[in-house]
Amino acid sequence: MKKISVLILFIGTMLFGQNDEKILIAKALDDWHAAAGLADFDMYFGLMTEDAVFIGTDATENWQRDEFINYAKPHFDKGRAWNFTAFERNIYLNSETNFAWFDELLDTQMKICRGSGVLKKVNGEWKIAHYVLSIAVPNENVDALVKIKSEKDSLLMKQIRNK
């Protein structure tokens, strides 16, 4: 009976610990999005790991952190970055609670987008290591969208394959 009580206590502590970590992760993500909305460059990039990757909605937007900084800095300097607000989010943790992955639906100027990514704990703080932003397209609109982007996508694929 004593072993069962210890096991229940251990599992309970793990679950409560994961819930606490999920709250901290959600706060880090919310703060990151808010920093962009406020054009707070230091806060925004301070919430990313030094080796972070940001993948944007355009097929050419696959940036290492420093490349993303170069792209984003002029927007932040103008006081007009982007403004995303999560309205649904799922967070998952590894058993050591030092690595997390998530997906979220966002209210943006592009209407509904999906963000997904990876966070890791760095010096006790959750940092975004990898972020992917996608425009959500209703299934019934996919054919029309494919027609719109077909020519440009074909040219880009040819260019990338010929590198």
FIDO-332160 format. One line per 5 residues: number of its first residue (from 1); their letters; for each residue x, y, z of N, C-alpha, C, CB. Coordinates in nm, 4 decimals. Glycine has a CB too. Layout:
NUM) a) X Y Z X Y Z X Y Z X Y Z  ...
END
This chain:
1) mkkis) 0.0833 -0.1201 0.0000 0.0000 0.0000 0.0000 0.0869 0.1252 0.0000 -0.0943 0.0005 0.1215  0.1980 0.1196 0.0739 0.2879 0.2341 0.0816 0.3471 0.2669 -0.0556 0.4000 0.2069 0.1826  0.3824 0.1631 -0.1340 0.4382 0.1833 -0.2677 0.3360 0.2504 -0.3593 0.4837 0.0491 -0.3278  0.2097 0.2111 -0.3472 0.1042 0.2709 -0.4294 0.0864 0.4180 -0.3933 -0.0291 0.1947 -0.4113  0.0887 0.4507 -0.2659 0.0757 0.5905 -0.2223 0.1906 0.6747 -0.2746 0.0702 0.5993 -0.0694
6) vlilf) 0.3114 0.6221 -0.2686 0.4284 0.6945 -0.3190 0.4152 0.7149 -0.4696 0.5595 0.6182 -0.2857  0.3702 0.6122 -0.5411 0.3527 0.6218 -0.6858 0.2467 0.7267 -0.7199 0.3135 0.4847 -0.7447  0.1356 0.7264 -0.6500 0.0299 0.8257 -0.6735 0.0821 0.9655 -0.6454 -0.0938 0.7964 -0.5856  0.1561 0.9828 -0.5385 0.2146 1.1129 -0.5053 0.3113 1.1579 -0.6146 0.2871 1.1063 -0.3693  0.3952 1.0662 -0.6631 0.4913 1.0979 -0.7687 0.4196 1.1401 -0.8965 0.5822 0.9774 -0.7964
11) igtml) 0.3198 1.0623 -0.9385 0.2445 1.0936 -1.0608 0.1712 1.2271 -1.0439 0.1432 0.9795 -1.0941  0.1107 1.2494 -0.9302 0.0406 1.3758 -0.9040 0.1350 1.4946 -0.9106 -0.0272 1.3717 -0.7674  0.2526 1.4804 -0.8517 0.3522 1.5883 -0.8552 0.3951 1.6154 -0.9984 0.4751 1.5526 -0.7685  0.4154 1.5080 -1.0760 0.4545 1.5243 -1.2156 0.3470 1.5974 -1.2952 0.4829 1.3886 -1.2787  0.2217 1.5588 -1.2765 0.1124 1.6227 -1.3500 0.0955 1.7683 -1.3102 -0.0177 1.5477 -1.3269
16) fgqnd) 0.0993 1.7954 -1.1794 0.0873 1.9348 -1.1364 0.2060 2.0152 -1.1855 0.0763 1.9441 -0.9835  0.3250 1.9555 -1.1847 0.4440 2.0229 -1.2358 0.4301 2.0549 -1.3828 0.5673 1.9379 -1.2130  0.3751 1.9605 -1.4598 0.3547 1.9846 -1.6023 0.2529 2.0959 -1.6239 0.3087 1.8561 -1.6726  0.1463 2.0981 -1.5435 0.0475 2.2052 -1.5570 0.1104 2.3408 -1.5278 -0.0716 2.1809 -1.4630  0.1947 2.3479 -1.4238 0.2651 2.4732 -1.3932 0.3531 2.5146 -1.5098 0.3500 2.4584 -1.2655
21) ekili) 0.4239 2.4175 -1.5680 0.5109 2.4480 -1.6825 0.4295 2.4936 -1.8027 0.5953 2.3254 -1.7200  0.3147 2.4328 -1.8253 0.2296 2.4730 -1.9371 0.1816 2.6174 -1.9200 0.1092 2.3779 -1.9495  0.1540 2.6567 -1.7977 0.1147 2.7957 -1.7712 0.2300 2.8898 -1.8058 0.0726 2.8139 -1.6224  0.3515 2.8524 -1.7673 0.4690 2.9346 -1.7971 0.4966 2.9395 -1.9479 0.5922 2.8802 -1.7227  0.4766 2.8286 -2.0156 0.4956 2.8240 -2.1608 0.3924 2.9127 -2.2299 0.4852 2.6786 -2.2130
26) akald) 0.2664 2.9014 -2.1893 0.1609 2.9851 -2.2475 0.1916 3.1326 -2.2256 0.0236 2.9498 -2.1867  0.2413 3.1663 -2.1073 0.2778 3.3059 -2.0784 0.3915 3.3514 -2.1685 0.3180 3.3223 -1.9305  0.4929 3.2665 -2.1877 0.6050 3.3028 -2.2750 0.5546 3.3279 -2.4178 0.7132 3.1909 -2.2745  0.4672 3.2415 -2.4679 0.4129 3.2602 -2.6024 0.3271 3.3859 -2.6109 0.3309 3.1381 -2.6437  0.2408 3.4071 -2.5112 0.1576 3.5279 -2.5103 0.2434 3.6529 -2.5022 0.0590 3.5246 -2.3930
31) dwhaa) 0.3473 3.6506 -2.4187 0.4378 3.7654 -2.4074 0.5111 3.7908 -2.5388 0.5393 3.7428 -2.2943  0.5496 3.6841 -2.6057 0.6195 3.6960 -2.7340 0.5298 3.7622 -2.8382 0.6653 3.5575 -2.7837  0.4060 3.7152 -2.8478 0.3122 3.7769 -2.9416 0.2838 3.9226 -2.9028 0.1805 3.6965 -2.9465  0.2674 3.9484 -2.7742 0.2403 4.0856 -2.7284 0.3578 4.1766 -2.7600 0.2109 4.0880 -2.5770  0.4801 4.1266 -2.7444 0.5989 4.2080 -2.7727 0.6011 4.2510 -2.9189 0.7275 4.1300 -2.7385
36) aglad) 0.5592 4.1630 -3.0100 0.5516 4.2012 -3.1510 0.4454 4.3091 -3.1699 0.5204 4.0782 -3.2397  0.3299 4.2923 -3.1064 0.2227 4.3906 -3.1182 0.2628 4.5275 -3.0649 0.1002 4.3418 -3.0452  0.3498 4.5274 -2.9639 0.3993 4.6531 -2.9054 0.5278 4.7012 -2.9722 0.4233 4.6354 -2.7559  0.5759 4.6252 -3.0691 0.7036 4.6520 -3.1361 0.8174 4.6626 -3.0346 0.6947 4.7813 -3.2193  0.8161 4.5728 -2.9363 0.9214 4.5667 -2.8348 1.0260 4.4651 -2.8814 0.8630 4.5277 -2.6933
41) fdmyf) 1.1213 4.5145 -2.9572 1.2235 4.4313 -3.0206 1.3008 4.3472 -2.9197 1.3199 4.5181 -3.0986  1.3489 4.4097 -2.8128 1.4311 4.3380 -2.7147 1.3531 4.2268 -2.6459 1.4850 4.4350 -2.6102  1.2297 4.2547 -2.6088 1.1489 4.1514 -2.5438 1.1200 4.0371 -2.6415 1.0165 4.2115 -2.4905  1.0837 4.0723 -2.7642 1.0484 3.9713 -2.8636 1.1652 3.8759 -2.8876 1.0063 4.0381 -2.9955  1.2799 3.9302 -2.9206 1.3936 3.8432 -2.9509 1.4573 3.7859 -2.8253 1.4975 3.9192 -3.0303
46) glmte) 1.4333 3.8462 -2.7105 1.4791 3.7899 -2.5842 1.4049 3.6632 -2.5460 1.4647 3.8913 -2.4750  1.2877 3.6430 -2.6027 1.2091 3.5228 -2.5756 1.2392 3.4091 -2.6734 1.0618 3.5560 -2.5804  1.3397 3.4298 -2.7580 1.3823 3.3266 -2.8521 1.5211 3.2769 -2.8126 1.3823 3.3807 -2.9980  1.5491 3.1510 -2.8444 1.6827 3.0974 -2.8191 1.7813 3.1623 -2.9165 1.6844 2.9414 -2.8333  1.9075 3.1537 -2.8844 2.0116 3.2098 -2.9706 2.0164 3.1401 -3.1065 2.1476 3.1992 -2.9023
51) davfi) 1.9726 3.0154 -3.1118 1.9752 2.9394 -3.2372 1.8346 2.9189 -3.2943 2.0425 2.8037 -3.2150  1.7434 3.0081 -3.2608 1.6042 2.9940 -3.3026 1.5889 2.9998 -3.4548 1.5194 3.1026 -3.2381  1.4799 2.9391 -3.5004 1.4409 2.9395 -3.6413 1.2979 2.9916 -3.6484 1.4533 2.7958 -3.7060  1.2718 3.0810 -3.7439 1.1356 3.1305 -3.7677 1.1013 3.0992 -3.9124 1.1228 3.2856 -3.7377  0.9909 3.0274 -3.9317 0.9440 2.9947 -4.0654 0.8133 3.0695 -4.0879 0.9254 2.8400 -4.0838
56) gtdat) 0.8145 3.1589 -4.1858 0.6977 3.2413 -4.2140 0.6043 3.1776 -4.3151 0.7409 3.3760 -4.2635  0.5055 3.2528 -4.3556 0.4023 3.2012 -4.4454 0.4493 3.1891 -4.5898 0.2812 3.2898 -4.4396  0.5485 3.2656 -4.6287 0.6022 3.2584 -4.7645 0.7031 3.1438 -4.7718 0.6686 3.3938 -4.8061  0.7063 3.0723 -4.8816 0.7967 2.9582 -4.8963 0.9433 2.9977 -4.8817 0.7751 2.8923 -5.0310  0.9756 3.1240 -4.9027 1.1149 3.1694 -4.8918 1.1521 3.2116 -4.7500 1.1391 3.2851 -4.9867
61) enwqr) 1.0565 3.2116 -4.6585 1.0810 3.2598 -4.5217 1.1191 3.1452 -4.4281 0.9566 3.3321 -4.4675  1.2452 3.1100 -4.4311 1.3015 3.0096 -4.3417 1.4277 3.0739 -4.2835 1.3329 2.8712 -4.4173  1.4096 3.1430 -4.1706 1.5151 3.2277 -4.1168 1.5784 3.1714 -3.9906 1.4610 3.3640 -4.0885  1.7096 3.1718 -3.9878 1.7804 3.1558 -3.8622 1.7593 3.2861 -3.7840 1.9347 3.1240 -3.8848  1.7776 3.2840 -3.6546 1.7464 3.3984 -3.5689 1.8070 3.5291 -3.6208 1.7958 3.3719 -3.4280
66) defin) 1.9347 3.5295 -3.6530 1.9992 3.6537 -3.6973 1.9403 3.7053 -3.8282 2.1492 3.6321 -3.7136  1.9065 3.6143 -3.9200 1.8408 3.6549 -4.0448 1.7033 3.7136 -4.0154 1.8283 3.5349 -4.1416  1.6326 3.6521 -3.9224 1.4999 3.7012 -3.8855 1.5101 3.8393 -3.8197 1.4297 3.6015 -3.7905  1.6126 3.8580 -3.7376 1.6357 3.9898 -3.6765 1.6543 4.0949 -3.7856 1.7599 3.9866 -3.5826  1.7353 4.0642 -3.8859 1.7592 4.1592 -3.9953 1.6309 4.1925 -4.0704 1.8624 4.1029 -4.0925
71) yakph) 1.5461 4.0928 -4.0897 1.4176 4.1166 -4.1555 1.3244 4.2003 -4.0663 1.3506 3.9824 -4.1912  1.3167 4.1646 -3.9394 1.2160 4.2222 -3.8502 1.2526 4.3601 -3.7956 1.1924 4.1292 -3.7359  1.3805 4.3871 -3.7786 1.4232 4.5115 -3.7122 1.3593 4.6365 -3.7742 1.5753 4.5240 -3.7183  1.3582 4.6536 -3.9059 1.2942 4.7737 -3.9625 1.1457 4.7871 -3.9260 1.3083 4.7721 -4.1132  1.0762 4.6740 -3.9173 0.9348 4.6766 -3.8785 0.9210 4.7230 -3.7332 0.8702 4.5364 -3.8971
76) fdkgr) 1.0029 4.6672 -3.6458 0.9998 4.7060 -3.5051 1.0399 4.8528 -3.4895 1.0930 4.6155 -3.4219  1.1399 4.8970 -3.5653 1.1865 5.0368 -3.5568 1.0771 5.1354 -3.5969 1.3095 5.0574 -3.6463  0.9890 5.0944 -3.6885 0.8772 5.1803 -3.7303 0.7637 5.1790 -3.6283 0.8243 5.1357 -3.8670  0.7755 5.0888 -3.5282 0.6700 5.0774 -3.4284 0.5506 4.9994 -3.4787 0.6260 5.2135 -3.3845  0.5709 4.9262 -3.5894 0.4619 4.8513 -3.6499 0.5069 4.7115 -3.6852 0.4095 4.9226 -3.7735
81) awnft) 0.5135 4.6252 -3.5869 0.5419 4.4853 -3.6184 0.4071 4.4183 -3.6452 0.6215 4.4128 -3.5008  0.3909 4.2968 -3.6115 0.2653 4.2249 -3.6359 0.1929 4.2051 -3.5042 0.2909 4.0882 -3.7051  0.0647 4.1749 -3.5135 -0.0163 4.1634 -3.3931 -0.0972 4.0336 -3.3989 -0.1100 4.2867 -3.3774  -0.0475 3.9307 -3.3313 -0.1126 3.7999 -3.3296 -0.1635 3.7717 -3.1887 -0.0150 3.6879 -3.3766  -0.2842 3.7184 -3.1800 -0.3402 3.6788 -3.0512 -0.3892 3.5348 -3.0619 -0.4559 3.7743 -3.0079
86) afern) -0.3398 3.4488 -2.9749 -0.3827 3.3093 -2.9752 -0.5233 3.2989 -2.9168 -0.2835 3.2208 -2.8950  -0.6085 3.2204 -2.9835 -0.7412 3.1951 -2.9271 -0.7641 3.0464 -2.9026 -0.8494 3.2499 -3.0199  -0.6675 2.9647 -2.9420 -0.6685 2.8220 -2.9069 -0.5234 2.7759 -2.9072 -0.7573 2.7362 -3.0077  -0.4885 2.6935 -2.8088 -0.3491 2.6474 -2.8011 -0.3429 2.5112 -2.7341 -0.2614 2.7490 -2.7240  -0.2574 2.4244 -2.7861 -0.2266 2.2947 -2.7266 -0.0774 2.2923 -2.6969 -0.2680 2.1760 -2.8212
91) iylns) -0.0420 2.2518 -2.5760 0.0980 2.2470 -2.5335 0.1289 2.1058 -2.4858 0.1273 2.3518 -2.4208  0.2441 2.0570 -2.5270 0.2889 1.9227 -2.4913 0.4304 1.9325 -2.4344 0.2845 1.8265 -2.6152  0.4598 1.8478 -2.3365 0.5907 1.8493 -2.2700 0.6548 1.7124 -2.2705 0.5774 1.8990 -2.1268  0.7880 1.7110 -2.2761 0.8576 1.5846 -2.2549 0.8573 1.5533 -2.1055 1.0035 1.5904 -2.3106  0.8957 1.4333 -2.0689 0.8871 1.3910 -1.9283 0.9817 1.4685 -1.8372 0.9169 1.2430 -1.9171
96) etnfa) 1.0914 1.5219 -1.8909 1.1843 1.5995 -1.8081 1.1389 1.7450 -1.7917 1.3245 1.5957 -1.8692  1.0333 1.7838 -1.8587 0.9774 1.9206 -1.8607 1.0834 2.0269 -1.8920 0.9122 1.9522 -1.7258  1.1672 1.9969 -1.9913 1.2649 2.0962 -2.0361 1.2544 2.1213 -2.1862 1.4063 2.0507 -2.0008  1.1539 2.0595 -2.2482 1.1348 2.0675 -2.3913 0.9845 2.0597 -2.4168 1.2129 1.9536 -2.4666  0.9307 2.1495 -2.4983 0.7867 2.1519 -2.5236 0.7600 2.1785 -2.6711 0.7175 2.2586 -2.4362
101) wfdel) 0.6469 2.1325 -2.7182 0.6012 2.1639 -2.8523 0.4549 2.2043 -2.8422 0.6209 2.0429 -2.9500  0.4087 2.2809 -2.9400 0.2747 2.3377 -2.9300 0.2189 2.3646 -3.0681 0.2761 2.4666 -2.8472  0.0891 2.3856 -3.0723 0.0221 2.4402 -3.1895 -0.0808 2.5391 -3.1379 -0.0443 2.3274 -3.2780  -0.1099 2.6392 -3.2177 -0.2044 2.7428 -3.1747 -0.2758 2.8011 -3.2955 -0.1319 2.8546 -3.0961  -0.3991 2.8430 -3.2737 -0.4725 2.9202 -3.3741 -0.4624 3.0658 -3.3331 -0.6233 2.8737 -3.3864
106) ldtqm) -0.4374 3.1506 -3.4327 -0.4101 3.2915 -3.4073 -0.5081 3.3819 -3.4813 -0.2675 3.3254 -3.4476  -0.5470 3.4892 -3.4157 -0.6215 3.5979 -3.4781 -0.5159 3.6969 -3.5260 -0.7267 3.6653 -3.3777  -0.5079 3.7189 -3.6585 -0.4044 3.8051 -3.7158 -0.4656 3.8964 -3.8216 -0.2898 3.7204 -3.7768  -0.3830 3.9862 -3.8744 -0.4278 4.0711 -3.9848 -0.4538 3.9884 -4.1108 -0.3235 4.1803 -4.0139  -0.4035 3.8637 -4.1132 -0.4273 3.7716 -4.2247 -0.5457 3.6809 -4.1949 -0.3018 3.6871 -4.2532
111) kicrg) -0.6230 3.7150 -4.0931 -0.7336 3.6356 -4.0389 -0.6754 3.5149 -3.9649 -0.8319 3.5897 -4.1528  -0.7386 3.3981 -3.9692 -0.6909 3.2859 -3.8878 -0.5610 3.2297 -3.9453 -0.7984 3.1748 -3.8797  -0.4612 3.2211 -3.8586 -0.3343 3.1562 -3.8914 -0.3084 3.0483 -3.7873 -0.2161 3.2596 -3.8963  -0.2170 2.9596 -3.8196 -0.1750 2.8573 -3.7247 -0.0277 2.8781 -3.6967 -0.2026 2.7133 -3.7788  0.0046 2.8777 -3.5694 0.1439 2.8782 -3.5275 0.1736 2.7435 -3.4651 0.1740 2.9947 -3.4281
116) sgvlk) 0.2937 2.6970 -3.4851 0.3375 2.5752 -3.4174 0.4864 2.5873 -3.3937 0.3034 2.4469 -3.5005  0.5342 2.5142 -3.2958 0.6758 2.5257 -3.2713 0.7243 2.4463 -3.1525 0.7106 2.6662 -3.2528  0.8458 2.4806 -3.1144 0.9185 2.4118 -3.0084 0.9760 2.5162 -2.9139 1.0311 2.3206 -3.0665  0.9658 2.4881 -2.7851 1.0315 2.5709 -2.6842 1.1267 2.4825 -2.6053 0.9274 2.6399 -2.5897  1.2318 2.5438 -2.5536 1.3175 2.4708 -2.4619 1.3492 2.5611 -2.3435 1.4477 2.4227 -2.5324
121) kvnge) 1.3753 2.4958 -2.2330 1.4052 2.5685 -2.1110 1.5531 2.6030 -2.1121 1.3673 2.4859 -1.9846  1.5813 2.7326 -2.1032 1.7180 2.7820 -2.1039 1.7379 2.8620 -1.9761 1.7477 2.8688 -2.2315  1.8285 2.8170 -1.8907 1.8541 2.8840 -1.7627 1.7246 2.9088 -1.6848 1.9268 3.0169 -1.7865  1.6369 2.8085 -1.6843 1.5129 2.8158 -1.6079 1.4003 2.8927 -1.6737 1.5404 2.8761 -1.4781  1.4202 2.9432 -1.7965 1.3162 3.0194 -1.8666 1.2811 2.9508 -1.9983 1.3626 3.1654 -1.8923
126) wkiah) 1.1524 2.9542 -2.0331 1.1077 2.8971 -2.1591 1.1383 2.9924 -2.2725 0.9579 2.8651 -2.1548  1.2040 2.9410 -2.3766 1.2420 3.0199 -2.4943 1.1931 2.9482 -2.6200 1.3970 3.0421 -2.4998  1.1539 3.0254 -2.7180 1.1081 2.9713 -2.8450 1.2309 2.9348 -2.9284 1.0164 3.0734 -2.9206  1.2392 2.8075 -2.9671 1.3527 2.7598 -3.0455 1.3167 2.7457 -3.1936 1.4018 2.6259 -2.9906  1.1895 2.7225 -3.2203 1.1463 2.6990 -3.3586 1.0000 2.7415 -3.3676 1.1653 2.5470 -3.4016
131) yvlsi) 0.9677 2.8239 -3.4661 0.8296 2.8688 -3.4821 0.7921 2.8618 -3.6295 0.8107 3.0132 -3.4268  0.6737 2.8088 -3.6562 0.6214 2.7989 -3.7924 0.4863 2.8698 -3.7961 0.6081 2.6488 -3.8383  0.4743 2.9660 -3.8858 0.3490 3.0393 -3.9050 0.2876 2.9974 -4.0373 0.3722 3.1934 -3.9012  0.1605 2.9586 -4.0354 0.0906 2.9149 -4.1557 -0.0426 2.9877 -4.1652 0.0694 2.7613 -4.1553  -0.0822 3.0190 -4.2867 -0.2146 3.0755 -4.3086 -0.3122 2.9593 -4.3182 -0.2190 3.1654 -4.4378
136) avpne) -0.4169 2.9627 -4.2380 -0.5178 2.8564 -4.2407 -0.6093 2.8790 -4.3609 -0.6004 2.8530 -4.1074  -0.6213 2.7782 -4.4432 -0.7044 2.7871 -4.5635 -0.8162 2.6850 -4.5523 -0.6201 2.7635 -4.6932  -0.9421 2.7303 -4.5562 -1.0526 2.6341 -4.5533 -1.0420 2.5367 -4.6711 -1.1889 2.7079 -4.5566  -1.0709 2.4118 -4.6460 -1.0580 2.3091 -4.7501 -1.1328 2.3460 -4.8783 -1.1092 2.1760 -4.6980  -1.2490 2.4063 -4.8644 -1.3273 2.4397 -4.9836 -1.2637 2.5513 -5.0668 -1.4674 2.4805 -4.9431
141) nvdal) -1.1605 2.6201 -5.0127 -1.0921 2.7266 -5.0859 -0.9547 2.6851 -5.1398 -1.0763 2.8467 -4.9967  -0.9148 2.5623 -5.1152 -0.7810 2.5182 -5.1549 -0.7627 2.5222 -5.3065 -0.7548 2.3771 -5.1033  -0.8588 2.4734 -5.3826 -0.8439 2.4724 -5.5287 -0.8227 2.6135 -5.5826 -0.9675 2.4089 -5.5949  -0.9005 2.7092 -5.5347 -0.8856 2.8479 -5.5801 -0.7487 2.9034 -5.5406 -0.9976 2.9363 -5.5213  -0.7039 2.8715 -5.4210 -0.5728 2.9187 -5.3751 -0.4606 2.8587 -5.4598 -0.5517 2.8833 -5.2265
146) vkiks) -0.4706 2.7314 -5.4905 -0.3686 2.6656 -5.5729 -0.3589 2.7342 -5.7088 -0.4011 2.5150 -5.5907  -0.4715 2.7714 -5.7675 -0.4697 2.8431 -5.8955 -0.3982 2.9771 -5.8824 -0.6127 2.8649 -5.9468  -0.4222 3.0476 -5.7721 -0.3605 3.1781 -5.7502 -0.2088 3.1667 -5.7403 -0.4163 3.2427 -5.6237  -0.1603 3.0646 -5.6714 -0.0178 3.0560 -5.6431 0.0598 2.9605 -5.7332 0.0008 3.0150 -5.5029  -0.0065 2.8919 -5.8211 0.0545 2.7874 -5.9026 0.1761 2.8356 -5.9823 -0.0481 2.7316 -5.9970
151) ekdsl) 0.1621 2.9429 -6.0561 0.2712 2.9903 -6.1420 0.3943 3.0292 -6.0593 0.2242 3.1104 -6.2263  0.3721 3.1057 -5.9551 0.4843 3.1492 -5.8712 0.5497 3.0303 -5.8007 0.4367 3.2522 -5.7674  0.4685 2.9376 -5.7504 0.5233 2.8189 -5.6844 0.6074 2.7362 -5.7812 0.4103 2.7330 -5.6263  0.5596 2.7198 -5.9041 0.6346 2.6420 -6.0041 0.7708 2.7051 -6.0297 0.5552 2.6319 -6.1363  0.7747 2.8360 -6.0436 0.9017 2.9059 -6.0656 0.9949 2.8915 -5.9453 0.8763 3.0544 -6.0945
156) lmkqi) 0.9406 2.9037 -5.8265 1.0226 2.8923 -5.7055 1.0782 2.7511 -5.6902 0.9405 2.9302 -5.5812  0.9962 2.6503 -5.7149 1.0434 2.5117 -5.7045 1.1563 2.4872 -5.8050 0.9264 2.4116 -5.7287  1.1416 2.5377 -5.9257 1.2458 2.5215 -6.0271 1.3742 2.5903 -5.9824 1.1992 2.5781 -6.1628  1.3606 2.7108 -5.9299 1.4773 2.7869 -5.8835 1.5493 2.7124 -5.7689 1.4336 2.9289 -5.8366  1.4743 2.6620 -5.6730 1.5342 2.5923 -5.5596 1.5991 2.4607 -5.6034 1.4283 2.5657 -5.4520
161) rnk) 1.5325 2.3880 -5.6894 1.5878 2.2604 -5.7371 1.7153 2.2786 -5.8196 1.4840 2.1869 -5.8204  1.7291 2.3939 -5.8844 1.8467 2.4198 -5.9682 1.9636 2.4826 -5.8915 1.8081 2.5102 -6.0828  1.9512 2.4937 -5.7630 2.0615 2.5525 -5.6847 2.1817 2.4617 -5.6842 2.0175 2.5806 -5.5410
END
